[in-house]
Each structure stands twice: as structure tokens, then as C-alpha cells.
Amino acid sequence: MQVHRCRFTDYVPQAINAIEYAPPTAAQPFVAVGRANGDIEIWCVKKNLIYEKTIPGMTNGSLETLAWAHQTELTKDDLELFDSEAERERARKRLASRAPRLFSAGLNAVIVEWDLARLTPRAAVDSYGGAVWCMATNHAQTTLAVGTEDGHIRLFDVTDDKLVYQRCFDKIKSRILSVAWSCDDKTIVTGSADGCVHLWDAASGRMAARMTLPREGRDATLVWAVTALRDGTLVSGDSRGHVVFWDPVMHVVQQDFRALGADVLCLAADADGHAVFASGVDPKVTQFRLLVGGRPAGAAGEPAAAKVKGRGGFRNKKWHLAGMRRYHTHDVRALAVSSHLQRDLLITGGVDTQVTSCDARAFPNENPYRQPCFPPLNGVVSVAPEGRLLLQRQANVL
């Protein structure tokens, strides 16, 4: 009888801090899942999620936010460079055939672009403002807006495979926690730690409007999440557990919902702007749906847009709480919805380390598909049978 002495090391899966879909112009429908230790998992969407690869994070790195970029349109300089329309069309096709670019940032004040083929950093630049809490790419896929600890929005040029600092917006007195672009890329929406939602002119860098949320107690309300819908409506989620819909013209509250029992940490909306999902410290996922003239937006028999506008515009549009489900056991830190695939896939993740996905149109009636927190494809342990060796990978240790 042979007795072997063996030792086991604990494998601790990392929390999910960010989930981001690749742009719809990309050839492959990728999803990036960012972990708290800086690792980034790349998943491919084919009905459900299929694991592709993991990009190891940097030593002592940090990951709070992710952003994709995939330039398909020519810049003004490119239009002047090419003389004929045929040359411009060939240049557009070359841009569209390129793989999308992935960026990450966190509390270490560094913005990193990753090489998806080699799984290594391709470029890294300083944020020039301390810790990065949020960032977002505009719809033209040419500019990256970054919200930093010092209260500035900074823009970075990502055209022509660059990652170059461009300009800085006016300063506010608290850190910027969330950022989103309007659909026309003319304005930027931010949420801050002073309980305000700010609207910025993207061309001038000036503040266009400020919307203030009430306090509950002595501490200021933290606006953890913002998004801009297709019709211009602004949505915010804050530390009171409220989801607020803002009028895009008058910049006043349209509707205010007590969505969760604790902080709302993340928001996601479909491409049409007819459904909004929210979750956070209270781990239930809540859905809001838009009613137009008393009927669900986009449904058969919905009133024509012209008629709705003629009867009072936004007064005929109402949001209602459509349902909620509890997919996770702990805080949900990231939500993502894609409407450009064969199915509207809602992906969620958080402190319990599991990635869950379900059909957004069937929410809340459909049960989620749960990915195991243990990485597939020998991500942690592998065996060499001939050498009788076993290899275990950890953060900075083999």
C-alpha cells in the first residue's frame, strides 16, 4: 500500500466588477467580464455564453470599468486624405474588418488597452486625475470619456489605433462615479458623489444642466449609475435604492421608483430604450418597461409616434415596474443587455462570482443560465500525465 502526502491550496474566485458587450459592428459577438483582481474573461455569445479566453490582470492592478471601441467611420482628417469616394469606401471596409479594441481602468489611475490575440497589455496611459471610476465610448467609436477621482471628465482619442489624451472638462467638487453618452454624442451624462446628475456639452466641455437628488440622512446621495435612452430620457440609480427617470428638456424628475432596498450600483437598457434593468447591493434584478398610451412600447397596436407627440409627447409615456428576480446571493455590480444579437441577452454578475444570462424579453419569467465560478478549459489546474506533474495557477503564483 502506497501512501501519498498531498497539500491543497484554496482557490478563491474573484468578484465581477464590470460586464461590457462588444459594439454591434464587430464581427464576433464578444462579451468582456472584468474581475476584481484585474482578470478579464472573453465570452462569445451563441444563443448562450461560450467561454473563449482569459486575459491575466497586471500585478497589483485594479479593474473598475471596461469599454470597447470599434471605429468604422472615417475621421475628418481621413476624409481629406482620400481623394475619391472609392478610396474612402475601401478605407471604411478596412476599419470594419479590424477586431474591436478593449480598454480597462481602475483605482490605480491607469487606462490599459489589451491585445486580444496575445492576451497582454498593448498600451497604457495615465488618467491624469487619479482613480478611474467609470468610462464609456461614444456611439461613433472615436472618443473615450473617463470619470476620475478629482472630479474631471477627460476625453481620450481612440481613432486610428491611438489612445491619446484629448481634453478635460470643467471640474466639480466630488468624484465622478458614472458616465454615459447621449445617442447623438452631443452630450455626456455623469453621476457624482455629491448627489448630482450633470449634463455636459461634449463640444465645449461646459456643464449644460445639473439635477440634484435629495439626501437620506447626513451623507450625500451617491449616483452610482447613469444611462441615456434613445428618446433622450436620462436614468440614474443612487445610494438610496432609487431609480429616477429625468425629463430630457426641462431636466426635472419624470418618475421616481424605490427599486431596491439598498444602493443601485448598475443600470442597463436595451437598444430601443423600452426596457431598463437595475440591480445593486440588494441583489434582486428589477425591470422597468415603457408604456406608450397605456400599451407596452414596441408592442402591436402601439400608437403612432406622431399621434403620441400630438397628444402631449412625454405625458403619454409612463414607466412601470414590470418585474423582479433574485439571480444572485450577494451584491450585483454589473449588468449588460444586447439587442443586436439573435436574442436580447441580459448578463449579470457581482460579488458571488457567477455569470448569469437570460433572455431579456422573457424576464422575469425565464430562469437564468448560470456559468460556474470555476474557470473552464483548465483555467486553474492542468496535469502533465507523462511527467506526473500537476500545475495550479493563482494570481501571481504557479
C-alpha positions in Angstrom: 0.0 0.0 0.0 1.4 3.4 -1.0 0.6 6.5 1.0 0.9 9.9 -0.7 1.1 13.1 1.2 -0.5 16.0 -0.6 -1.3 19.6 0.1 -4.2 21.7 -1.3 -4.3 25.4 -1.8 -7.5 27.3 -1.7 -8.9 28.7 -4.9 -10.9 31.9 -4.3 -12.9 33.1 -7.3 -12.9 36.9 -7.8 -15.9 39.2 -7.8 -17.2 40.6 -11.1 -16.9 44.4 -11.3 -17.8 45.1 -15.0 -19.5 43.5 -17.9 -19.4 45.0 -21.4 -20.7 43.9 -24.8 -18.5 44.5 -27.9 -20.0 47.0 -30.4 -22.6 45.6 -32.8 -20.3 46.4 -35.7 -17.8 43.8 -34.5 -17.6 40.5 -36.5 -17.8 38.4 -33.3 -20.4 39.0 -30.6 -17.9 39.1 -27.7 -18.6 40.0 -24.0 -15.9 41.1 -21.6 -16.3 40.2 -18.0 -13.9 42.1 -15.6 -12.9 40.6 -12.3 -11.8 42.4 -9.1 -8.2 41.2 -9.4 -7.9 42.6 -12.9 -8.5 39.5 -14.9 -10.7 39.9 -18.0 -12.7 36.9 -19.4 -13.8 37.0 -23.0 -17.1 35.2 -23.8 -18.7 34.6 -27.2 -22.5 34.8 -27.5 -24.0 32.0 -29.4 -27.5 31.5 -28.0 -25.8 31.3 -24.6 -22.4 32.3 -23.4 -19.3 30.3 -24.5 -16.0 30.8 -22.8 -13.2 31.9 -25.1 -10.2 33.0 -23.0 -8.9 34.9 -20.0 -6.6 37.9 -20.1 -4.5 37.9 -16.9 -4.5 41.1 -14.9 -1.4 43.1 -14.1 0.4 42.7 -10.8 -1.3 45.0 -8.2 -3.7 46.0 -10.9 -7.3 47.2 -10.4 -10.4 46.9 -12.6 -13.5 49.0 -12.0 -14.7 49.6 -15.6 -14.4 48.3 -19.1 -15.1 49.8 -22.6 -14.9 48.6 -26.2 -14.2 50.6 -29.3 -14.6 49.7 -32.9 -14.1 52.5 -35.4 -16.0 52.1 -38.6 -16.3 55.7 -39.9 -13.5 57.9 -41.2 -12.4 61.0 -39.3 -12.2 64.5 -40.8 -8.5 64.1 -41.5 -9.1 60.7 -43.2 -11.8 62.3 -45.4 -9.3 64.9 -46.6 -6.6 62.3 -47.1 -8.6 60.2 -49.6 -9.5 62.0 -52.8 -12.1 59.7 -54.3 -15.2 58.0 -52.8 -13.9 54.6 -53.9 -10.7 55.1 -51.7 -12.9 56.2 -48.8 -15.1 53.1 -49.1 -12.1 50.8 -49.1 -10.8 52.6 -46.0 -14.1 52.1 -44.3 -14.1 48.4 -45.1 -10.6 48.1 -43.7 -11.7 49.7 -40.5 -14.8 47.5 -40.2 -12.7 44.3 -40.7 -10.5 45.0 -37.8 -11.1 43.4 -34.4 -12.7 45.6 -31.7 -10.4 47.2 -29.1 -10.8 46.6 -25.3 -9.9 49.1 -22.6 -9.9 48.7 -18.8 -9.3 51.1 -15.9 -9.4 51.1 -12.1 -8.2 52.6 -8.9 -4.5 52.5 -10.0 -5.2 55.5 -12.3 -4.1 53.7 -15.5 -6.1 53.1 -18.6 -5.0 50.0 -20.4 -5.7 48.7 -23.9 -5.4 45.0 -24.2 -4.1 42.8 -27.1 -6.9 40.2 -27.5 -4.6 37.9 -29.5 -1.5 37.9 -27.3 -3.5 38.5 -24.0 -1.1 41.2 -23.0 -1.3 45.0 -22.5 -1.0 46.8 -25.8 -0.9 50.4 -24.5 -1.2 52.1 -21.1 -1.7 55.8 -20.3 -2.2 57.8 -17.1 -5.7 59.0 -16.3 -4.2 62.4 -15.2 -6.8 62.5 -12.5 -6.3 59.7 -10.0 -8.5 56.7 -9.7 -10.8 55.9 -12.6 -14.4 55.0 -11.5 -16.1 54.9 -14.9 -15.6 55.3 -18.7 -17.6 55.0 -21.8 -17.1 55.1 -25.6 -19.2 57.4 -27.7 -21.5 55.9 -30.4 -19.2 56.9 -33.2 -16.5 54.8 -31.5 -13.9 57.6 -31.7 -13.7 59.1 -28.2 -13.4 57.6 -24.7 -14.9 59.6 -21.8 -13.3 58.9 -18.4 -14.6 59.9 -15.0 -11.9 60.3 -12.3 -11.4 60.9 -8.6 -10.5 64.6 -9.0 -14.0 65.5 -10.4 -13.0 65.9 -14.1 -14.3 64.2 -17.2 -11.4 63.6 -19.6 -11.7 62.6 -23.2 -9.2 60.3 -25.0 -8.9 59.9 -28.7 -9.1 56.3 -29.8 -9.2 56.7 -33.6 -6.6 55.1 -35.8 -5.5 52.7 -33.1 -4.5 55.5 -30.8 -5.1 56.1 -27.1 -4.2 59.8 -26.7 -5.4 62.3 -24.1 -7.5 64.9 -25.8 -9.1 67.4 -23.4 -10.5 68.0 -19.9 -13.9 69.2 -18.9 -14.7 71.7 -16.1 -14.1 70.4 -12.6 -16.8 69.5 -10.0 -16.1 69.2 -6.3 -16.6 65.4 -5.9 -15.5 62.3 -7.7 -17.4 61.1 -10.8 -18.9 57.7 -10.3 -20.7 57.0 -13.6 -20.8 58.3 -17.2 -22.8 57.8 -20.3 -23.1 59.4 -23.8 -26.3 60.6 -25.4 -27.4 58.8 -28.6 -26.3 61.8 -30.7 -22.9 62.1 -29.0 -23.5 65.8 -28.3 -23.9 65.5 -24.5 -22.4 63.4 -21.7 -24.2 62.4 -18.6 -22.4 61.9 -15.3 -23.3 60.9 -11.8 -21.2 62.1 -8.9 -20.6 61.6 -5.2 -22.3 64.9 -4.3 -25.8 63.6 -5.2 -26.0 65.3 -8.6 -26.5 64.2 -12.2 -24.6 66.5 -14.5 -25.3 67.1 -18.2 -22.2 68.2 -20.2 -21.8 69.7 -23.7 -19.4 67.3 -25.4 -18.1 70.0 -27.8 -17.3 72.8 -25.3 -16.8 70.8 -22.1 -19.2 73.1 -20.2 -21.9 72.0 -17.8 -25.3 72.3 -19.5 -27.5 71.2 -16.6 -27.3 69.9 -13.0 -30.0 67.8 -11.4 -29.8 67.3 -7.6 -31.1 64.3 -5.7 -32.4 64.6 -2.1 -30.4 63.2 0.8 -31.5 60.5 3.2 -29.7 61.3 6.5 -26.5 63.3 6.7 -24.5 61.7 3.9 -24.8 62.9 0.4 -26.5 60.6 -2.1 -24.1 58.7 -4.4 -25.1 58.4 -8.0 -23.6 55.0 -8.9 -25.1 54.6 -12.4 -26.5 56.7 -15.2 -27.7 55.9 -18.7 -29.2 57.8 -21.6 -32.1 56.3 -23.6 -32.8 56.6 -27.3 -35.6 59.3 -26.8 -33.3 61.4 -24.7 -34.6 60.3 -21.3 -31.9 60.2 -18.6 -31.9 57.4 -16.0 -30.0 57.4 -12.7 -29.5 54.9 -9.9 -28.3 56.0 -6.5 -27.4 55.0 -3.0 -31.0 55.5 -1.7 -32.0 52.5 -3.8 -34.0 54.8 -6.2 -34.1 54.7 -10.0 -35.0 58.1 -11.3 -36.2 59.0 -14.9 -35.4 62.6 -15.9 -37.1 64.8 -18.4 -34.5 65.5 -21.2 -35.8 69.0 -21.9 -36.7 70.5 -18.6 -34.2 68.4 -16.6 -36.8 67.6 -13.8 -37.9 64.3 -12.4 -40.4 62.4 -14.6 -40.8 59.4 -12.3 -39.0 58.2 -9.2 -39.1 54.5 -8.1 -37.8 52.9 -4.9 -36.4 50.0 -6.9 -34.2 48.3 -4.3 -33.7 48.1 -0.6 -30.1 49.4 -0.8 -27.7 51.1 -3.3 -28.4 50.8 -7.0 -25.0 50.0 -8.4 -25.7 49.3 -12.1 -28.2 50.1 -14.9 -28.7 48.7 -18.3 -31.1 49.5 -21.1 -32.0 47.8 -24.4 -31.2 49.5 -27.7 -34.7 50.7 -28.3 -34.9 52.3 -24.8 -38.1 50.4 -24.0 -36.7 48.4 -21.0 -34.3 49.3 -18.2 -32.8 46.9 -15.7 -31.4 47.8 -12.3 -29.6 46.0 -9.5 -27.1 46.6 -6.8 -26.4 45.9 -3.1 -29.9 44.4 -2.9 -29.2 41.6 -5.3 -32.5 41.4 -7.0 -32.7 42.4 -10.7 -35.5 44.9 -11.3 -37.0 45.6 -14.7 -38.9 48.8 -15.8 -40.8 48.9 -19.0 -42.1 51.9 -21.0 -45.9 52.3 -21.7 -47.0 54.5 -24.6 -50.6 55.4 -24.5 -51.2 52.7 -21.9 -49.7 49.9 -24.1 -46.2 48.5 -23.9 -43.8 50.3 -26.2 -43.0 48.3 -29.3 -46.0 46.0 -28.9 -48.6 45.5 -31.6 -51.2 48.2 -31.5 -48.8 50.8 -30.1 -50.0 54.4 -31.0 -48.0 56.0 -33.8 -45.2 58.3 -32.7 -46.8 61.4 -34.4 -50.1 60.8 -32.7 -48.4 60.4 -29.3 -46.5 63.6 -29.8 -49.6 65.5 -30.8 -51.4 64.4 -27.6 -48.7 65.7 -25.3 -45.4 63.9 -26.0 -43.8 62.7 -22.8 -47.1 62.9 -20.9 -48.3 59.8 -22.7 -45.2 57.9 -21.8 -45.1 56.2 -18.4 -42.6 53.8 -16.9 -43.8 51.0 -14.7 -42.2 48.3 -12.6 -42.6 45.2 -14.7 -41.0 42.5 -12.5 -38.0 41.5 -10.5 -36.0 38.3 -9.9 -33.2 37.4 -7.5 -30.5 35.7 -9.5 -27.6 36.3 -7.1 -26.9 35.8 -3.4 -24.7 38.9 -2.9 -24.2 42.4 -4.5 -24.7 42.7 -8.2 -22.1 45.1 -9.7 -22.6 44.7 -13.4 -25.5 44.4 -15.9 -25.4 44.3 -19.7 -28.1 44.0 -22.3 -27.6 43.4 -26.0 -30.3 43.9 -28.6 -28.2 43.4 -31.8 -28.0 39.7 -31.4 -30.5 36.9 -32.3 -31.9 37.3 -28.8 -31.8 40.1 -26.3 -29.4 38.6 -23.7 -29.3 40.0 -20.2 -26.0 39.2 -18.4 -25.4 39.9 -14.7 -22.5 39.4 -12.3 -21.3 40.5 -8.9 -19.8 39.5 -5.6 -20.9 35.9 -5.8 -18.6 35.5 -8.8 -21.2 33.8 -11.0 -22.1 35.0 -14.5 -25.8 34.5 -15.2 -27.6 35.1 -18.5 -31.2 35.0 -19.6 -33.5 36.3 -22.4 -34.3 39.9 -21.6 -37.6 39.8 -23.4 -38.7 36.8 -21.3 -37.7 38.5 -18.0 -38.7 37.8 -15.2 -40.4 34.5 -16.2 -37.3 32.8 -17.6 -34.8 31.0 -15.3 -31.2 32.1 -15.8 -28.3 30.1 -17.2 -25.6 30.1 -14.6 -21.9 29.8 -15.5 -19.7 28.1 -12.9 -17.4 30.3 -11.0 -14.6 27.8 -11.5 -12.9 28.7 -14.8 -13.3 26.1 -17.6 -10.7 24.8 -20.0 -8.0 24.1 -17.4 -8.0 27.7 -16.3 -6.7 26.9 -12.8 -5.4 23.3 -12.7 -3.7 21.3 -15.5 -2.0 17.9 -15.5 1.1 16.5 -17.4 0.4 12.7 -17.2 3.8 11.6 -18.6 5.8 13.8 -16.2 3.4 13.1 -13.4 3.1 16.8 -12.6 0.3 19.0 -11.7 0.2 22.8 -12.2 -2.0 25.2 -10.3 -2.3 28.8 -11.3 -3.1 31.6 -8.9 -2.9 35.4 -9.1 0.9 35.8 -9.1 2.0 32.2 -8.2 2.5 29.0 -10.1 
